[in-house]
Amino acid sequence: MALPDKHQLKFSIHKDAKSLLEAIKKRFGGNKETKKVQKTLLKQHYKNFSGTSFESLDQIYDRLQNLISQLEILGESLSQEDINLKFLRSFPLEWRTHTLIWRNKADLEDQSLDDLFNNLKIYEAEVKSSSSTSHNTQNIAFMSSNNTDSTNALVSVVPVFLMLVLRLQFLLFLMRIVLVMLSSTPS
């Protein structure tokens, strides 16, 4: 990695790599006060970290990983369980079922963030398709409610809506089963 042209003249007086590296650290690393402020800001970003429904799983993971790396560089240590819970709680509502199951796993603190990410990656296509189905159903219902003189459009929305309701009831049923199974397993 080379120094950008605008900085090369500032560091040209250094003849060996060790003195050059020290000069770069001194120039760009900041002093104790700036590191303290930077650490406080990063802690605040970590505390308020959340993903949006417009972000992919990869984007949420990359942003959190970047934040954790910056905190570790400044000497802030975070427990693996805290990192994993932060990751799981940062997901948008579409992920609620999957993140709830993973948050209640007994070995959550033993998994790395990479393992957790890869386990959730399996479900990304399912979450995206259920999310787009839900948005399409809402759009169909909205379009048919604007068309008051045509009952055919409204009738075609009813089966789609019923399927959505059935799917939600089924997901709630599965969540209850998982919670019962988790609560009945011996510790």
N, CA and C of each residue as an Amber inpcrd file, in Angstrom:
protein
   561
   0.8600000  -1.1680000   0.0000000   0.0000000   0.0000000   0.0000000
   0.9070000   1.2320000   0.0000000   0.6540000   2.1520000  -0.8810000
   1.4790000   3.3450000  -1.0300000   0.7940000   4.5430000  -0.4010000
   1.6230000   5.5190000  -0.0410000   1.0820000   6.7770000   0.4710000
   0.5080000   7.5840000  -0.6840000  -0.6230000   8.2300000  -0.4820000
  -1.1480000   9.1100000  -1.5310000  -0.1440000  10.2250000  -1.8400000
  -0.1740000  10.7160000  -3.0590000   0.7730000  11.7430000  -3.5050000
   0.7980000  12.9570000  -2.5890000  -0.3570000  13.3830000  -2.1170000
  -0.4050000  14.6010000  -1.3040000   0.3220000  14.4440000   0.0370000
   0.5960000  13.1960000   0.4750000   1.2810000  12.9810000   1.7490000
   2.7400000  12.5630000   1.5810000   3.1590000  12.2390000   0.3800000
   4.5120000  11.7210000   0.1830000   5.5880000  12.7370000   0.5600000
   5.3830000  14.0020000   0.2520000   6.3870000  15.0110000   0.5930000
   6.5430000  15.1770000   2.1020000   5.4430000  15.0280000   2.8410000
   5.4870000  15.1780000   4.2960000   6.3310000  14.0900000   4.9530000
   6.3730000  12.9220000   4.3390000   7.0560000  11.7870000   4.9500000
   8.3370000  11.3930000   4.2160000   8.7800000  12.1880000   3.2680000
   9.9580000  11.8330000   2.4670000  11.2600000  11.8820000   3.2640000
  11.2740000  12.5480000   4.4080000  12.5010000  12.6550000   5.2070000
  12.8370000  11.3530000   5.9360000  11.8830000  10.4510000   6.0470000
  12.1100000   9.1950000   6.7680000  12.7670000   8.1870000   5.8400000
  13.8890000   7.6440000   6.2980000  14.6900000   6.7560000   5.4510000
  14.4080000   5.2730000   5.6820000  13.8860000   4.9150000   6.8740000
  13.5990000   3.4960000   7.1070000  12.1160000   3.2940000   7.4320000
  11.6790000   2.0650000   7.3200000  10.2560000   1.7470000   7.4810000
   9.7670000   2.0050000   8.9020000  10.6260000   1.7530000   9.8830000
  10.2080000   1.9200000  11.2790000   9.8930000   3.3830000  11.5890000
  10.7830000   4.2850000  11.2170000  10.5420000   5.7090000  11.4980000
   9.3670000   6.2390000  10.6630000   9.2080000   5.7230000   9.4450000
   8.0790000   6.1240000   8.6040000   6.7580000   5.6890000   9.2380000
   6.7010000   4.4550000   9.7290000   5.4830000   3.9510000  10.3540000
   5.1450000   4.7480000  11.6150000   6.1480000   5.0670000  12.4160000
   5.9090000   5.8680000  13.6220000   5.3880000   7.2590000  13.2700000
   5.9420000   7.8610000  12.2210000   5.4910000   9.1860000  11.7940000
   4.0470000   9.1380000  11.2860000   3.7150000   8.0950000  10.5510000
   2.3420000   7.9510000  10.0440000   1.3730000   7.7580000  11.2010000
   1.7490000   6.9100000  12.1700000   0.8910000   6.6980000  13.3440000
   0.6910000   8.0000000  14.1120000   1.7710000   8.7460000  14.2700000
   1.6910000  10.0090000  15.0100000   0.7980000  11.0080000  14.2780000
   0.9230000  11.0640000  12.9610000   0.1620000  12.0250000  12.1670000
  -1.3210000  11.6700000  12.0720000  -1.6290000  10.3950000  11.8190000
  -3.0090000   9.9960000  11.5500000  -3.6870000   9.2630000  12.7070000
  -2.9020000   8.7890000  13.6650000  -3.4680000   8.0140000  14.7590000
  -4.1560000   8.8520000  15.8120000  -3.7490000  10.0800000  15.9650000
  -4.3500000  10.9420000  16.9690000  -3.6920000  10.7630000  18.3280000
  -4.0120000  11.6780000  19.2290000  -3.4850000  11.5870000  20.5860000
  -4.4970000  10.8880000  21.4890000  -4.2050000  10.8340000  22.7820000
  -5.0880000  10.1240000  23.7170000  -6.4910000  10.7170000  23.7370000
  -6.5750000  12.0290000  23.6770000  -7.8880000  12.6840000  23.7460000
  -8.7370000  12.3740000  22.5120000  -8.1340000  12.4360000  21.3310000
  -8.9110000  12.1300000  20.1240000  -9.3190000  10.6590000  20.0900000
  -8.4430000   9.7810000  20.5940000  -8.8010000   8.3580000  20.6590000
  -9.9450000   8.1330000  21.6340000  -9.9360000   8.8770000  22.7380000
 -11.0070000   8.7490000  23.7320000 -12.3410000   9.1940000  23.1260000
 -12.3300000  10.3180000  22.4150000 -13.5470000  10.8170000  21.7680000
 -14.0160000   9.8280000  20.6950000 -13.0740000   9.3330000  19.9160000
 -13.4100000   8.3740000  18.8610000 -14.0070000   7.0980000  19.4640000
 -13.4250000   6.6380000  20.5670000 -13.9270000   5.4380000  21.2430000
 -15.3450000   5.6560000  21.7650000 -15.6020000   6.8300000  22.3330000
 -16.9390000   7.1530000  22.8370000 -17.9570000   7.1750000  21.7020000
 -17.5850000   7.7880000  20.5860000 -18.4850000   7.8310000  19.4290000
 -18.7610000   6.4320000  18.8770000 -17.7260000   5.6120000  18.8050000
 -17.9150000   4.2520000  18.3040000 -18.7940000   3.4270000  19.2400000
 -18.6290000   3.6180000  20.5480000 -19.4880000   2.9140000  21.5130000
 -20.9420000   3.3190000  21.3190000 -21.1590000   4.6010000  21.0710000
 -22.5190000   5.0900000  20.8420000 -23.0990000   4.5010000  19.5580000
 -22.2750000   4.4390000  18.5040000 -22.7270000   3.8210000  17.2480000
 -23.0680000   2.3480000  17.4700000 -22.2480000   1.6680000  18.2580000
 -22.4960000   0.2540000  18.5420000 -23.7950000   0.0870000  19.3250000
 -23.9870000   0.9430000  20.3100000 -25.1990000   0.8640000  21.1320000
 -26.4550000   1.0590000  20.2740000 -26.4090000   1.9890000  19.3300000
 -27.5730000   2.3250000  18.5000000 -27.6130000   1.5580000  17.1760000
 -26.7290000   0.5880000  17.0100000 -26.6210000  -0.1200000  15.7340000
 -27.9120000  -0.8560000  15.3970000 -28.3740000  -0.6840000  14.1650000
 -29.5200000  -1.4580000  13.6740000 -29.4820000  -1.4880000  12.1510000
 -30.0450000  -2.5470000  11.6110000 -30.1330000  -2.6850000  10.1670000
 -31.4770000  -2.1820000   9.6750000 -31.5650000  -1.9640000   8.3880000
 -32.8310000  -1.5330000   7.7930000 -33.3250000  -2.6130000   6.8390000
 -34.5810000  -2.5300000   6.4760000 -35.1380000  -3.5160000   5.5480000
 -34.5910000  -3.3210000   4.1340000 -33.9110000  -2.2160000   3.8890000
 -33.3160000  -1.9640000   2.5780000 -31.9240000  -2.5790000   2.4600000
 -31.3510000  -3.0130000   3.5880000 -30.0140000  -3.5910000   3.5900000
 -30.0880000  -5.1120000   3.4790000 -29.0820000  -5.6640000   2.8320000
 -28.9870000  -7.1220000   2.7750000 -28.3140000  -7.6180000   4.0530000
 -28.3640000  -8.9100000   4.2510000 -27.6950000  -9.5290000   5.3910000
 -26.2040000  -9.2120000   5.3580000 -25.6130000  -9.2690000   4.1720000
 -24.1880000  -8.9660000   4.0180000 -23.8640000  -7.5390000   4.4480000
 -24.7000000  -6.5920000   4.0740000 -24.4430000  -5.1890000   4.4110000
 -24.5300000  -4.9520000   5.9150000 -25.5160000  -5.5570000   6.5620000
 -25.6510000  -5.4080000   8.0180000 -24.4330000  -6.0210000   8.7030000
 -24.0590000  -7.2180000   8.2670000 -22.8980000  -7.9070000   8.8380000
 -21.6250000  -7.0750000   8.6470000 -21.4010000  -6.5750000   7.4350000
 -20.1930000  -5.7990000   7.1520000 -20.1120000  -4.5390000   8.0080000
 -21.2410000  -3.8450000   8.1610000 -21.2320000  -2.6280000   8.9850000
 -20.9170000  -2.9490000  10.4420000 -21.5250000  -4.0150000  10.9720000
 -21.2630000  -4.3870000  12.3640000 -19.8210000  -4.8530000  12.5360000
 -19.3320000  -5.6610000  11.6100000 -17.9570000  -6.1560000  11.6820000
 -16.9610000  -4.9930000  11.6570000 -17.2170000  -4.0120000  10.8300000
 -16.3670000  -2.8270000  10.7460000 -16.3640000  -2.0730000  12.0770000
 -17.5230000  -1.9100000  12.6590000 -17.6550000  -1.2160000  13.9360000
 -16.9160000  -1.9640000  15.0450000 -17.0650000  -3.2770000  15.0850000
 -16.3880000  -4.0940000  16.0960000 -14.8740000  -3.9980000  15.9240000
 -14.4010000  -4.0570000  14.6890000 -12.9590000  -3.9580000  14.4240000
 -12.4050000  -2.6220000  14.8890000 -13.1250000  -1.5480000  14.6170000
 -12.6690000  -0.2260000  15.0540000 -12.6240000  -0.1330000  16.5770000
 -13.6190000  -0.7100000  17.2480000 -13.6250000  -0.7080000  18.7140000
 -12.4610000  -1.5270000  19.2670000 -12.1750000  -2.6620000  18.6580000
 -11.0680000  -3.5020000  19.1200000  -9.7250000  -2.8160000  18.9140000
  -9.5770000  -2.0840000  17.8220000  -8.3390000  -1.3420000  17.5750000
  -8.0990000  -0.3290000  18.6890000  -9.1810000   0.2600000  19.1960000
  -9.0660000   1.2510000  20.2630000  -9.0570000   0.6120000  21.6560000
  -8.9800000  -0.7220000  21.7140000  -8.8420000  -1.4050000  22.9940000
 -10.1380000  -1.7480000  23.6960000 -11.2510000  -1.6190000  23.0340000
 -12.5480000  -1.9480000  23.6400000 -12.8430000  -3.4200000  23.3670000
 -13.0640000  -4.1810000  24.4340000 -13.3600000  -5.6010000  24.2380000
 -14.8500000  -5.8530000  24.4530000 -15.4090000  -6.6690000  23.5990000
 -16.8300000  -7.0200000  23.6590000 -16.9390000  -8.5330000  23.7710000
 -17.8870000  -9.0040000  24.5640000 -18.0660000 -10.4500000  24.6890000
 -18.7040000 -10.9960000  23.4180000 -18.4300000 -12.2520000  23.1400000
 -18.9810000 -12.8850000  21.9400000 -20.5020000 -12.9310000  22.0020000
 -21.0360000 -13.1900000  23.1860000 -22.4920000 -13.2350000  23.3330000
 -23.1060000 -11.8630000  23.0560000 -22.4640000 -10.7990000  23.5470000
 -22.9600000  -9.4430000  23.3120000 -22.9450000  -9.1100000  21.8200000
 -21.8750000  -9.4820000  21.1470000 -21.7620000  -9.2290000  19.7050000
 -22.8600000  -9.9820000  18.9480000 -23.0440000 -11.2510000  19.2830000
 -24.0570000 -12.0550000  18.5920000 -25.4630000 -11.5270000  18.8450000
 -25.7470000 -11.1520000  20.0920000 -27.0690000 -10.5970000  20.3980000
 -27.2860000  -9.2670000  19.6860000 -26.2590000  -8.4420000  19.6290000
 -26.3630000  -7.1650000  18.9150000 -26.6880000  -7.4210000  17.4450000
 -26.0090000  -8.3840000  16.8490000 -26.2440000  -8.7350000  15.4500000
 -27.6840000  -9.2010000  15.2480000 -28.1520000 -10.0940000  16.1050000
 -29.5050000 -10.6410000  15.9600000 -30.5830000  -9.5940000  16.2110000
 -30.3350000  -8.6760000  17.1290000 -31.3300000  -7.6390000  17.4370000
 -31.3380000  -6.5120000  16.4150000 -30.3360000  -6.4670000  15.5680000
 -30.2380000  -5.3660000  14.6080000 -31.0440000  -5.6120000  13.3340000
 -31.5930000  -6.7950000  13.1790000 -32.3040000  -7.1270000  11.9470000
 -33.6780000  -6.4870000  11.8830000 -34.1490000  -6.1990000  10.6630000
 -35.5090000  -5.6700000  10.4940000 -36.5560000  -6.7340000  10.8340000
 -37.8130000  -6.3150000  10.8840000 -38.9060000  -7.1810000  11.3230000
 -39.0600000  -8.4550000  10.4960000 -38.6970000  -8.4160000   9.2230000
 -38.8530000  -9.6030000   8.3820000 -38.0890000 -10.8030000   8.9340000
 -37.0380000 -10.5330000   9.6980000 -36.1720000 -11.5780000  10.2380000
 -36.6120000 -12.0540000  11.6240000 -37.6900000 -11.5150000  12.1490000
 -38.0700000 -11.7360000  13.5430000 -38.1110000 -13.2150000  13.9330000
 -38.7400000 -14.0550000  13.1290000 -38.8650000 -15.4780000  13.4680000
 -37.4960000 -16.1330000  13.5990000 -36.6300000 -15.9080000  12.6260000
 -35.3110000 -16.5440000  12.6340000 -34.4340000 -16.0120000  13.7650000
 -34.4520000 -14.7160000  13.9770000 -33.5940000 -14.1610000  15.0250000
 -34.0790000 -14.5630000  16.4110000 -35.3710000 -14.6910000  16.5880000
 -35.9060000 -15.1310000  17.8780000 -35.4150000 -16.5350000  18.2130000
 -35.4440000 -17.4070000  17.2350000 -34.9700000 -18.7770000  17.4530000
 -33.4840000 -18.7730000  17.7990000 -32.6860000 -18.0170000  17.0680000
 -31.2380000 -18.0010000  17.3100000 -30.8850000 -17.3270000  18.6310000
 -31.6470000 -16.3040000  19.0230000 -31.3590000 -15.6300000  20.3030000
 -31.5770000 -16.5580000  21.4850000 -32.4610000 -17.5300000  21.3420000
 -32.7750000 -18.4370000  22.4440000 -31.9280000 -19.7080000  22.4460000
 -30.9840000 -19.8180000  21.5520000 -30.1060000 -20.9950000  21.5320000
 -29.1520000 -20.9410000  22.7200000 -28.9050000 -22.1030000  23.2930000
 -28.0700000 -22.1860000  24.4950000 -26.6010000 -21.8820000  24.2150000
 -26.1120000 -22.2260000  23.0440000 -24.6820000 -22.0650000  22.7540000
 -24.3650000 -20.7920000  21.9660000 -25.1800000 -19.7800000  22.1130000
 -24.9910000 -18.5470000  21.3430000 -23.6290000 -17.9040000  21.6190000
 -23.1870000 -17.9430000  22.8800000 -21.9100000 -17.3050000  23.2150000
 -20.7150000 -18.0840000  22.6740000 -20.9240000 -19.3450000  22.2820000
 -19.8300000 -20.1590000  21.7510000 -19.6490000 -19.9950000  20.2450000
 -20.6190000 -19.3980000  19.5820000 -20.5370000 -19.2240000  18.1310000
 -19.8350000 -17.9180000  17.7870000 -19.0310000 -17.9670000  16.7440000
 -18.4180000 -16.7330000  16.2590000 -19.4570000 -15.9670000  15.4450000
 -19.1960000 -14.6910000  15.2420000 -20.0940000 -13.8740000  14.4260000
 -20.1460000 -14.4090000  12.9960000 -19.0120000 -14.8960000  12.5040000
 -18.9720000 -15.4630000  11.1530000 -19.8740000 -16.6900000  11.0370000
 -19.8280000 -17.5670000  12.0500000 -20.6870000 -18.7590000  12.0290000
 -22.1580000 -18.3720000  12.0660000 -22.4840000 -17.4240000  12.9290000
 -23.8680000 -16.9660000  13.0350000 -24.3360000 -16.3730000  11.7060000
 -23.4930000 -15.5490000  11.1030000 -23.8020000 -14.9580000   9.8010000
 -24.0690000 -16.0480000   8.7600000 -23.1900000 -17.0420000   8.6950000
 -23.3540000 -18.1130000   7.7070000 -24.6060000 -18.9440000   7.9640000
 -24.9530000 -19.1480000   9.2310000 -26.1840000 -19.8740000   9.5500000
 -27.4180000 -19.0840000   9.1140000 -27.3880000 -17.7720000   9.2850000
 -28.5230000 -16.9400000   8.8820000 -28.5850000 -16.7600000   7.3670000
 -27.4500000 -16.8400000   6.7190000 -27.3780000 -16.6680000   5.2620000
 -28.2770000 -17.6900000   4.5530000 -28.4420000 -18.8520000   5.1690000
 -29.2810000 -19.9120000   4.6050000 -30.7190000 -19.4310000   4.4250000
 -31.1800000 -18.5720000   5.3380000 -32.5780000 -18.1530000   5.3450000
 -32.8370000 -16.8650000   4.5640000 -31.7940000 -16.2370000   4.0460000
 -31.9660000 -14.9220000   3.4220000 -32.9460000 -14.9490000   2.2480000
 -32.8520000 -15.9400000   1.3880000 -33.7610000 -16.0140000   0.2330000
 -35.2060000 -16.1730000   0.6950000 -35.4160000 -16.9930000   1.7240000
 -36.7670000 -17.1950000   2.2540000 -37.3310000 -15.8970000   2.8270000
 -36.4980000 -15.1720000   3.5670000 -36.9500000 -13.9140000   4.1730000
 -37.2770000 -12.8960000   3.0920000 -36.4240000 -12.8050000   2.0800000
 -36.6750000 -11.8600000   0.9900000 -37.9610000 -12.1920000   0.2500000
 -38.1850000 -13.4820000  -0.0160000 -39.3930000 -13.8510000  -0.7630000
 -40.6450000 -13.6230000   0.0650000 -40.5990000 -13.9140000   1.3610000
 -41.7860000 -13.6710000   2.1930000 -42.0290000 -12.1780000   2.3580000
 -40.9610000 -11.4070000   2.4010000 -41.0960000  -9.9550000   2.5110000
 -41.6980000  -9.3800000   1.2350000 -41.2260000  -9.8380000   0.0780000
 -41.7700000  -9.3110000  -1.1800000 -43.2020000  -9.7810000  -1.3830000
 -43.5470000 -10.9880000  -0.9340000 -44.9250000 -11.4700000  -1.0190000
 -45.8320000 -10.5920000  -0.1820000 -45.3690000 -10.2510000   0.9910000
 -46.1560000  -9.3930000   1.8790000 -46.3570000  -8.0120000   1.2650000
 -45.3030000  -7.4410000   0.6620000 -45.4340000  -6.1270000   0.0260000
 -46.3570000  -6.1950000  -1.1870000 -46.2560000  -7.2730000  -1.9730000
 -47.1240000  -7.4180000  -3.1410000 -48.5760000  -7.5410000  -2.7230000
 -48.8430000  -8.2650000  -1.6550000 -50.2110000  -8.4170000  -1.1620000
 -50.7590000  -7.0730000  -0.7170000 -49.9440000  -6.2920000  -0.0430000
 -50.3880000  -4.9680000   0.3900000 -50.6800000  -4.0860000  -0.8170000
 -49.8440000  -4.1600000  -1.8380000 -50.0660000  -3.3510000  -3.0350000
 -51.3430000  -3.7690000  -3.7520000 -51.5980000  -5.0700000  -3.8500000
 -52.8200000  -5.5490000  -4.5070000 -54.0370000  -5.0730000  -3.7440000
 -54.0040000  -5.1880000  -2.4300000 -55.1400000  -4.7580000  -1.6130000
 -55.3690000  -3.2640000  -1.7650000 -54.3060000  -2.4860000  -1.8020000
 -54.4410000  -1.0410000  -1.9580000 -55.0270000  -0.6980000  -3.3240000
 -54.5320000  -1.3510000  -4.3740000 -55.0300000  -1.0690000  -5.7190000
 -56.4980000  -1.4530000  -5.8380000 -56.8890000  -2.5600000  -5.2400000
 -58.2810000  -2.9770000  -5.3720000 -59.2000000  -2.1050000  -4.5370000
 -58.7160000  -1.5290000  -3.4560000 -59.5810000  -0.6560000  -2.6640000
 -59.8470000   0.6590000  -3.3810000 -58.9550000   1.0590000  -4.2830000
 -59.1890000   2.2670000  -5.0730000 -60.2160000   2.0280000  -6.1730000
 -60.3980000   0.7990000  -6.5920000 -61.3040000   0.4550000  -7.6800000
 -62.6240000  -0.0240000  -7.0680000 -63.5240000   0.8860000  -6.7290000
 -64.7410000   0.5450000  -5.9900000 -65.8360000  -0.0390000  -6.8580000
 -65.8420000   0.2250000  -8.1680000 -66.9280000  -0.2660000  -8.9980000
 -66.6310000  -1.6430000  -9.5970000 -65.4920000  -2.2310000  -9.3020000
 -65.1780000  -3.5570000  -9.8230000 -65.0120000  -4.5380000  -8.6680000
 -65.9390000  -5.4580000  -8.5260000 -65.8580000  -6.4400000  -7.4420000
 -64.9210000  -7.5820000  -7.7880000 -64.6110000  -7.7740000  -9.0750000
 -63.7150000  -8.8580000  -9.4650000 -62.3260000  -8.6820000  -8.8660000
 -61.8170000  -7.4530000  -8.8480000 -60.4900000  -7.2030000  -8.2970000
 -60.4640000  -7.5150000  -6.8130000 -61.5180000  -7.1400000  -6.0880000
 -61.5780000  -7.3920000  -4.6550000 -61.6740000  -8.8840000  -4.3730000
 -62.4470000  -9.5970000  -5.1580000 -62.5980000 -11.0370000  -4.9720000
 -61.2650000 -11.7490000  -5.1890000 -60.4500000 -11.2820000  -6.1350000
 -59.1630000 -11.9300000  -6.3820000 -58.1550000 -11.6560000  -5.2690000
 -58.3610000 -10.6250000  -4.4800000 -57.4650000 -10.3030000  -3.3750000
 -57.7380000 -11.2000000  -2.1750000 -58.9680000 -11.6180000  -1.9890000
 -59.3560000 -12.3900000  -0.8100000 -58.5330000 -13.6690000  -0.6570000
 -58.3570000 -14.5160000  -1.6850000 -57.5400000 -15.7260000  -1.4880000
 -56.0870000 -15.4130000  -1.1170000 -55.5280000 -14.3840000  -1.7120000
 -54.1510000 -14.0020000  -1.3960000 -54.0560000 -13.5630000   0.0550000
 -55.0120000 -12.7760000   0.4930000 -55.0250000 -12.3110000   1.8730000
 -55.1870000 -13.4810000   2.8370000 -56.0890000 -14.4000000   2.5110000
 -56.2980000 -15.5690000   3.3700000 -55.0400000 -16.4250000   3.4620000
 -54.3330000 -16.5790000   2.3620000 -53.0800000 -17.3390000   2.3840000
 -52.0470000 -16.6550000   3.2670000 -51.9970000 -15.3390000   3.2140000
 -51.0660000 -14.5970000   4.0530000 -51.4020000 -14.7850000   5.5250000
 -52.6830000 -14.7070000   5.8630000 -53.1130000 -14.9010000   7.2480000
 -52.7760000 -16.3180000   7.7100000 -53.0330000 -17.3090000   6.8670000
 -52.7090000 -18.6930000   7.2130000 -51.2110000 -18.8830000   7.4180000
 -50.4240000 -18.2620000   6.5770000 -48.9680000 -18.3700000   6.7100000
 -48.4960000 -17.7610000   8.0250000 -49.0350000 -16.6020000   8.3800000
 -48.6620000 -15.9670000   9.6400000 -49.0700000 -16.8260000  10.8280000
 -50.2630000 -17.4110000  10.7720000 -50.7020000 -18.2870000  11.8560000
 -49.7980000 -19.5090000  11.9630000 -49.3960000 -20.0470000  10.8390000
 -48.5050000 -21.2000000  10.8410000 -47.1510000 -20.8360000  11.4450000
 -46.6020000 -19.6710000  11.0810000 -45.3230000 -19.2350000  11.6420000
 -45.4200000 -19.0390000  13.1490000 -46.5180000 -18.4710000  13.6200000
 -46.7140000 -18.3140000  15.0610000 -46.7950000 -19.6750000  15.7460000
 -47.4780000 -20.6120000  15.1190000 -47.5680000 -21.9690000  15.6480000
 -46.1770000 -22.5950000  15.7640000 -45.3580000 -22.4570000  14.7260000
 -43.9970000 -22.9900000  14.7550000 -43.1640000 -22.3350000  15.8470000
 -43.3200000 -21.0250000  16.0140000 -42.5700000 -20.3200000  17.0630000
 -42.9450000 -20.8640000  18.4320000 -44.2380000 -21.1120000  18.6610000
 -44.6700000 -21.6590000  19.9490000 -44.0560000 -23.0340000  20.1880000
 -44.0300000 -23.8650000  19.1560000 -43.4450000 -25.2000000  19.2890000
 -41.9670000 -25.0960000  19.6500000 -41.2430000 -24.2230000  18.9690000
 -39.8180000 -24.0500000  19.2390000 -39.6040000 -23.5540000  20.6650000
 -40.4000000 -22.5970000  21.1000000 -40.2540000 -22.0770000  22.4580000
 -40.5440000 -23.1510000  23.4940000 -41.5490000 -23.9810000  23.2570000
 -41.8520000 -25.0780000  24.1850000 -40.6980000 -26.0730000  24.2080000
 -40.1610000 -26.3780000  23.0380000 -39.0370000 -27.3180000  22.9710000
 -37.8150000 -26.7560000  23.6750000 -37.5410000 -25.4710000  23.4990000
 -36.3890000 -24.8510000  24.1490000 -36.5610000 -24.7990000  25.6560000
 -37.7760000 -24.5470000  26.1150000 -37.9930000 -24.4450000  27.5550000
 -38.0200000 -25.8120000  28.2240000 -38.3030000 -26.8820000  27.4720000
 -38.3760000 -28.2110000  28.0730000 -37.0580000 -28.9700000  28.0140000
 -36.0680000 -28.4660000  27.2670000 -34.7840000 -29.1560000  27.2190000
 -34.0220000 -28.9030000  28.5050000 -33.4270000 -29.9700000  29.0830000
 -32.6810000 -29.7870000  30.3380000 -31.4120000 -28.9870000  30.0930000
 -31.0560000 -28.1690000  31.0650000 -29.8780000 -27.3130000  30.9100000
 -28.6230000 -28.0460000  31.2140000
